[in-house]
Structure formats: C-alpha cells, structure tokens
C-alpha cells in the first residue's frame, strides 16, 4: 500500500496473524487453533495488493513490470537471507539425508512452488512435517502463484464487471476447497485453486469499498467488534485435530474482512494501531520466515518435540533475527541506499541460492562435508535396495500349484521361502503391501518348517480391494492352505475419515476367510518413526544422543482395535508394536542393531527381530 494510503491498523492485524502462527508452531498443544493466522494473512494480502493495483490503474500508471518489481523488492530480500542462512546452517550440522532434502526444499522455495512440493510429498514415504525447515513457504508459493495471473486479469476486466467477476471466482474457489477437501484434505490445503478464495476475499472487499464505501463510525465500530467475536470463534472451532477445516476456515476470513472494513473504529485506531502492534506487524514477514526455520532445526537436532527450554530461546532468536532482517536488509533494499539497484541485480542472489540448492540435492546432500562424516552407531541395511536384493535371492517363485497357479494366470506372482519344497503348495500365505513383505525374511528363517509364501499388491489386503479379490478367491478354493497372514500399512485407513467403512471391510474379509475354514493371523503394523533410519544408524559430530528413540506420542501407530473379532477362534491378533515400544518410548535399534531401513519399513535385522519375538511368544504359531 502506498505511503499516502498507509493504514497502521493493517500492520496491527498482521501482528495478530503472525503472533497466532508463531504461538501455534511454538506451543501447538497450548495454542491449538493459531493456524488461522495464515488465513488472515491471505485476506490482508489480497486487500492490500488489489488496492495498490486499483490506485495505479486509476492514475493510468499501472505496468506489469513495475508491479512485479515491487513484489521482488518486498519478498526477495528476506527470503534470500533465510534461504542462504538455512543452507549455511545445514552445511555445518545436517546429515546427508537431511541436507539433501533441504536442498530440494530450497529449490522449491526459490521457485515459489513449495506448496506443490509438499503436496506431492504427502503420503507413504513422507517425513514428519516438523523436520522440514522450509515447509512454511507453501503459503508464499500460493500467494505468488495468485499474483502471476491476477494483475493481468484485473486490468483487462471492465470496471463495472470486476466485482461480479472476482466474486464468482471467489465462490468457485471456495466450492472447490469444500469439495476437494472432503475427498483429499492435503490437496485442499496446498493447491492454489483451493486457496485463492481467501486472497480473493480481500480483493473483493477492497473493490466494494472503493465502489460503494460511505464512512460510518457506528458501522465500522460494529464491524471491528464482530471481528473480535468471530476471531475468538475461529480459535475455538479450530482447536483439536483438524485435517480439513471445511466451513471453519471461513470464520477467520470473515474476521479479517471485518477488521479491514472497520478502519476508523475504536478497536482499529486504538488497539491495532498502537506502536507495539504496528512494529510487530512490520516485521511479520521476516518473523514468519525465521520462526519455523529455527523450530524445525530444533526438531531435527532433537528428533522429537523440543523441550520448552529449547523452544523459548528459538522463538526469542526468531524475533531478533526478524528485527535485524527488517532494519538492515528489507528497508535498505526497498527505501534506502540499495533501492536504486535494478530488480535484475536484486534477483541474482535468489538465482545463486537456487543453484546451490540444486547442487546439494543432486549431490545427495554433499556427503564429503565434515558434518556428513559420521560414525556408525548401529549396523543394518538402510534404504530399499539391500533388503529387496536379499529377498529376491533367498525367496524363489512358488511352484505353480493350487492357488499359486490360479493367481499367476492373473499376473500376480508369489514367492516362497528357500527351504520350501517346490512340489508342495504353500500352506501359509502372507498377504499385504510392503508392510507385509518386510516381515517375510524373518518369518521364513524363524519358522523353517513352515511352508510359507508371500504375495504383495498395492493397497490393503481386503476383499473389497479389486487387486486382492481374486487372490482371496483362489486361496479359499485351495484346501491345502491352512492359514492367511494379513499385514499392511493399516494407518493409511485407520486415520482416514472413512475408517468405519475400513473396519467393516476388514471384518468382512475375516468372515470370508474363516468361513472357508482358514486360520487368519491379523498382524498389527509396526510404528512409524518421525525420523529416518539414517539418523539412527549414524551420529554426526554434534548430536549423538536420542538418535534412535522416539516418544510414543511422536510415532505414528493406530491399533486395529478389533476386540469383537479376536474372540473368533480362527482369528489370532498379533500386536507388533510391543516388540518395538515400551510404555513410554519406541526404539529403532536393539543391541547396536538397526531395525528399520527407513521411517516405516523393517530392514533384515528388524524382520528377524520381530519374527524372533513372535516365535518366543507363540512357539507353535503355525501348527
């Protein structure tokens, strides 16, 4: 906003938004709901930027090059500073696997596409959000993607049609947000077209104000008062685990619009415009950039939620760095001694940091760095290649007999233990995804007299899954099959909104198999750790403690909880979590042996250890 149209209360509203975000990230349990600050930021952004464009167009001085140059001077200085600082800190402290991922995040951040990166990462092999130092750049990506097209469209839409046009876009984006969010919450969170409605809310408000605004002290006081009420309501409704906020995301947007409308109100003029609020609002952008970076590095170093003694100094430091960035970098570039430099010169450092990020990523985290020179703490295979190579060399394709022949005709391959006679049809079948496959080597070695085979497919081993339906039919028809072991990444559905349907499908699968006289071994999943196996296998020079241990609250494990089915004498429920975790903690290693090959898959040691524990508890598991 130009200096003559400057509104101190908008900086005060920025202060509220950034304080909400910082408190939420610093103290998520105590200040749950503070994520609405990002929604408020989006509305403010649309309001201010659209106002600038309206002013320039009305004075016949709007140029796209000027608009984007202004965005560069506003965004680049602080962003470049934080990206360079991240790379420098990572160079001296991070293991290769973490530094490689940081390089990838820097690339996305420099290209303003972080929202697409993190949207693409959501899912099976994703790392914990707290371990992504540049995760918060997703919102910057959404904003800049909006401003690529918005000014062009704005200029070419007729003046008397602008409000209707952008209101229709707003409602369309909101409808997409509600619809996509009900099906895929992550897409609704990260994708630009499901977030544009929040920015457009500010745009439509300023358009209506410029067209129809008539000063009314009473109306503006009422607007700001209800803004406070709706903001408090927003905090309350967003408390608790909220994967997809649905209609609740509308509340903070409405609150922000009410505050922006009430520019002459007592609340805006007295509270939002007071000097401390304005000062925090002015540093809100660098503070947003710094605070998450510091908290995330604390998470990486501690491999769990940082203690309060760590979080508090990190947040204080983020305020200090934000003030320094604002006074010594942002202000000189925008209004001071560096303001005369062309934007092409100011863009060069971002290009350099993009190149550095690419080098780090494609060089696998620059393993020759001193920080990457590590000592091995726990032995064991890491990654997929070693495990899969061993599996392929020790488990041969099963002989085409009985159910094996039937599923082979459908293009489904099965593998048997090396000690299994090729003339026999396997009596026990392990079905599932890769979370079933990682159990097979240990089970085959621990129960050598058992004719065991495994078949893996995408998705869960349920009769409702078309990929498994024909396998179940073939097994049911083969009288030589005594039992079926079911194992999978159950958490993918247990944490889904449709978990009731999942439980019904699982019960139907158990009923189908037991109805055919098959014993069913229902294996609960192993816990998913918030850090990668490499952090447990190796210790760097700085952080050598607690590399392999995570609190039970920080791991992902949702028990199946099927007590009503366990009473069935043909169903045996096997809890694997208790072999990895005690009452308070989960351990990725035992006796200097690594048990995992990534965050959620057992390696050979882990497969053997879990099978040994099962054998110790159930010596006659397979009669």
Secondary structure, DSSP 8 states (H G I E B T S, - for coil): --GGG--HHHHHHHHHHHHHHHHHHH-TTTTTTTTHHHHHHHHHHHHHHHHHHHHHHHTT---HHHHHHHHHHHHHHHHHHHHHHHHHHHHHH--HHHHHHHHHHHHHHHTT-HHHHHHHH-STT---GGG-TTTTHHHHHHHHHHHHHHHHHHHHS-GGGHHHHHHHHHHHHHHHHHHHHHH-HHHHHH-GGGTHHHHHHHHHHHHHHHHH----HHHHHHHHHHHHHHHHHHHHHT-S--S--TTHHHHHHHHHHHHHH-TTSHIIIIIITSHHHHHHHHTHHHHHHHHHHHHHHHHHHHTSS--HHHHHHHHHHHHHHHHHHIIIIIHHHHTSTTTTS-HHHHHHHHHHHHHHHHHHHHTTTTTTSTTT--EE-SB---SSHHHHHHHHHHEEE--S-HHHHHHHTTT---EEETTS-TTS--SEEEEESHHHHHHHHHHHHHTTTS-EEEEE-SS---TTSHHHHHHHHHHHH-TT--EEEEE--THHHHTSTTHHHHHHHHHHHHHHHHHTT-EEEEE----B-SS-HHHHHEE-SS--SSSSEEETTTSB------HHHHTSTTEEEE--HHHHB-SSEEESEETTEE-BSSSS-B-HHHHHHHHHHHHHH-TTS--
